[in-house]
Amino acid sequence: MRCSAPVVLLVWVACSAAPIPRDLARAESLERAGRRDEAIAAYREAQRACDPERCGEAYRGEAALVEDSGDKATAARLWAAIPERIPWDKETSATGLKNAALLYLTLGDDARAYDLLWRVIAAYPEEAAADDALRHVVADGRRRNPTQLLEALERLYGGLARTNIGDNLLWEEALVLHDDLHDDARALGALDRLVSTYPHSPTLDEALWLAAQLARALGDPAGAVHRLRRLLATREPGNRIGAYISPFLPKSQLTIGLILRDDLHRPADAVPELRQVAHDFPESIYLDDAQFEIAVAYDRMGDGAGVCQALAELAAKYPESKYELAQAPALARTHGCGERR
């Protein structure tokens, strides 16, 4: 049947979804009925002359039911064999290797398991299973030998930079360098490369935030501000979907103010940046923080009236703020703000 745009919905559905082959439908029906052994046999039968587009379902069905039966060793072999049986189905092949690896881990065969996980990453970097595999090998490598893990990640990145997993490899490199090897200069380099090479990476916010913290710690407050402003720029409509507000955005706006005030010794410039927190992120948990830090900025400028005004706003707007317990009253006394309640 040829389908064109102005056809009714029923016809469109018929054209867009091919019917399930009879033998595969039978296997699925037996599985739903709880007749596991018969379903396994039916899935095997469905594999014999399966439609290339539906073969993956037959192989996944068999392996999953064998695994469900508790026969992990057989299930692991079935999952691991999928790439040889249906090499054209990269998604199912990647999932098969990953599932086999996880089963081998439970069976105590770590060497085989991690060999399979590395194979998933190297052979199927565009598939979601590669992301899962990467998380497992990184967790293991960080426990065993972070230096060796870093070398492996760098080698992989050299060949997979243009694939979907490239940004994840750089992110993991940065974490190993920062958390495990305490080489923040190299970690910052990896993060900056991630940001410049993968501007739409799901890890972009985290990468910019961590990069800013590292730049600040390494004595580059201006570089930290630059990275935080880039993070704030991701809020633009072209970079965000719907009304989602990343938790890094208000925190970045607050931190810009703190860096200007404390690191760059520009308290006057810090005040409008700190006020921007409430303006741009009225639902943020950092509203009282920003308001108190404004008072501190006025204190740095020697502007007592500004301090008292900022503290009065803090008391009026955020009477339950943690700063109202000790810090705000102490600062008020220093500037003779008088009774504030």
N, C-alpha and C positions, 0 to 999 in steps of 0.2 A: 504494500500500500504506500502511495506517495502522499506525504503530508505537506500541506501549505499553511501559511499563517492564518487565514480566516476560517479555520475549521473549528468545530465545537470541541470543548474540553475533553469529552470522552474519547474522541478520535485522536486528539493530541496525546493523551495518556497512552493509548494503544500503540502509537507510533514511537513514543519516547522510551517505553519500557518493554524490552523483549521478554517473551514468556520464559519461565524457568524450564529447562529441559526436564523431560519426564522422570529420568532416573535420579536427577538431583532433587527434584521435588519430592520424590518418594523417600529419599534419604532424610530430607529435612522433616518430612511428616513423621517418620519413625523416631527421629530424635525428639520431636515435640511430644510424642506419645510416651517417651521414657523407655523405649525399646532400644537400649544402647547397642548391644551386640549386633542386632539386625541393622541398625543405622550405620554402624561402622562398615559392615559388609556392603551396604548399599552405597556408601560414599566411595568405597573401593571400586565398585562396579561403575559408578558414575565417572570415575577417572579414566576408564578404558578408551572411550571415544568422546571425550568432553569437548565442548565448544571452547576454543582458546580463551575467550573472554570470561568463561565461567569455571574454568578448571581450578582456579585458586580456591573457590568455595568448596569443591570436593576434597581437595587436599587438606585445607584447613579444618573441614568438618571431621575428617578421619582423625587427624592428629589431636584435635581438641578433645574428642570423645575418649581416645585412648588415654590421654593425660588425665581426664576426669575419672577414668576407671582406677587410677592409682598406679598404673604401670608407667612410671616416669622414664625408665630407661628406653622402653620401646617408643614412647612418645617423643623423647629427645631425638632418637634416630629418624623418626618420621618427619619431624620439623626440619632437621638438618638436611634431609634429602630433597626437600622441595626445590631448591635452586637448580638441581640437576634435572628434575622432572618437568618443571615449567619455567625455564630460564627467561622466557619473555615477560613473565609476570614479576616485575621487580619489587612491587609492593609486598606481595605474598612471600617472595623469596627472602626479602629482608626481614620480614616478620618471623618467618620460619627459623632463620638463623638466630635471631634474637631470642625467640622462645626456647629454642634448643639450648642456647647458652645458659639461660636462667634455670632450666631444668638440670643441666650438668652442675651448676653451682650447688643446687640442693642435694645432688648425688655425691658431692665432694670432689668432683673432677674439675678443679679450678683451672688447670692448664688448658684443657679443652674448651672450657667455658670462655675464658678470656681470649683465646685464639679466635673463637667464633665472633665474639663481640667486636674485636678489631677488624675482622673480615667484613662485618656489617658496615662499619664506618667507611672503610676503604672502598668497598665494592658498590655500596648503595647510599652515597652521601646525600642524595636528593630525597630519600624516604624518611618518614617520621621515625621509623625504627632505629635509624642511625643516631638520632638525638638521644633516644633512650639508651642505646648501647654506649654512647659517649659518657653519659652520666655514670653508668656502672663502672666503666674502665677508669674514669677519673677518680671516683670514690675509692676504688681499690688501689690505684697508683699513688694517690696521696698518702695512703696508710703505709704502703710498702716502701716506695722510693720516689719522692717528688722530683728529684733531678732527672731520673730516668724517664719519668712520665713526661716532664717538660720536653725532653729531647724527642720523644715519640710524637707529641702534639705538634712540635715545630716541623718535623718531617712530614706529617700528614698535611699540615696547612700548606706546605710548599706545593703539594699536588692537588689540593682541594680548595684552594682559595676562591675559585669561581663557582663553587657549588653552594647548595643551601646550607651546608654545615660549616662553611668557612667562618662565619661570625661566631658560632658557638666554640669553635676551636680557639679563636683568639680570646674569647671571654674566659675559657678555662685556663689558657696560658696565663692570663693576667691574674687570676685567682691563685694559681700555684705560685707564681712569682711573688705576689703580695703576702698571701697567708702562710705559705709553707717555706719559701726560700728568702723572704724578707728583702727582696730586691725591688724596691718600689720604683726606681728609675726605669728599669726594664718593664715593669708592670704598667707604668704610665705610657710607655711607648706602645705596648700591645693595645692598650685601651684607645689611644689616639688613632692607631691604625684601624681599629674596629669602627670607630666613629666616622672616619673619613671614607672608608671603603664600603661600609654597609649602613648608609644613612637611614634605612628603613628596618633595621634589625629590631627584633622584639627586645633585645637587651640594651637598646640605645640609651634609655633613661638611666639604667643602672650603671652603664659604662661611663656616661658623662658625670654622674654623681660621684662614683668612685675616683674617676680621673681628677675631678676637682679637689677631692679630699687629699689625694696623693700629691697633686701640684702644690697645694697649700702646705702640706707637711714637708715638702722638699724645698720650701722657701720661695715659692713663686705664687704669691697671692694674686697678682694680676692675672696670671694664667688660670688660676682657679676661678676667678670671676668670669673670665672669658668662657670657660667651659660651662659654668652655671648659666650664663646668658644663652648659650647654645641650647642648653636643656630647656630653658624657659621658652625658647623660640619654637620648640616642638608642640607647643600648645596651639599654634596657629591652625585654623580650620583645615588647611590642606594636609596637615600632619596628624590630625586626631579624628577619630570616628565618634560621632554623637557627642554626648556631654561628659565623656570620660575625663576625669582629672587625675593625673598620676600623682601619687603621694609625694613624689620627688619634687613636684613643681612648687608648692608653697614652702617646702623646706629649703629649696634652692633660693627662692626670693629672700627668705629670712637670712640665709647664710651670706648672700651677697652683701646685705647690710652689715652683718657682723664683720666680714672681712674688710670692708671699707673703713669701718670704725676702728677695729682692733689691730688689723695687720697693716693697713695702708694709712692709718692715722688721719682719716678724713671723716670725722663724725658728722660734719654738716652735710656731706653727700650721703651719709648712711641713713639719715632721717627719712628722706623721701622713699628710699628703697624699702625701709622697714614699714612705712605707712602703706606701701603697695601690697603688702601681704593681705591686709584686711580688704583693700579695694578689689584685688583680683581673685582672692580666695576666701570669701566671707564665711564659708563653712569649715575652714581649716581649724585644726587643733592647735595651731601655732599663733592664734590671734593675741592671746594674752602675753605670750613670749615676745612677740614683735612690739607690743605696746610698752612692756617694761624695758626692752632694749632701747626704745626711743628715749625713755627717761635717762638711761645710762649715757646715751649719746649726748644729750643736753648737758649732763654732768661733765662729760669730757670737754665740752665747749666752755664750761664755766657759766652756763646760762641757768641760774637758779629758777627763774620764772618758767622757763621751758620745762625744767624738771618737774616743778610742782603741777604744771598744767598736764603733762603726760601722766603723772601719777594719779591726778584727779580723774582723768579719763579711764585709767586702769581700774580704779575703784568703782566708777560708775558702770562701766561696761562689763567688767569681769570680777564681780565681788567675791567669787569663789576661787579666784586664781591662787595658785600656790605662792605666787610672789607677795600676796597680801599678808602672808603669815609672818614674814620676817624681813625679806629684802626690801620691799617697797617702804614699809614704815621706817626702816633704818635710813634709807636714802632720803625720805621725806624729812626726818629729823636733821640730817646733815644740812639741808638747804632751808630749814626753818619753814617748812610748808604748813606747819600748824596742824590742828586736828583735822583729819581727813575723812572722818565718817560723820 
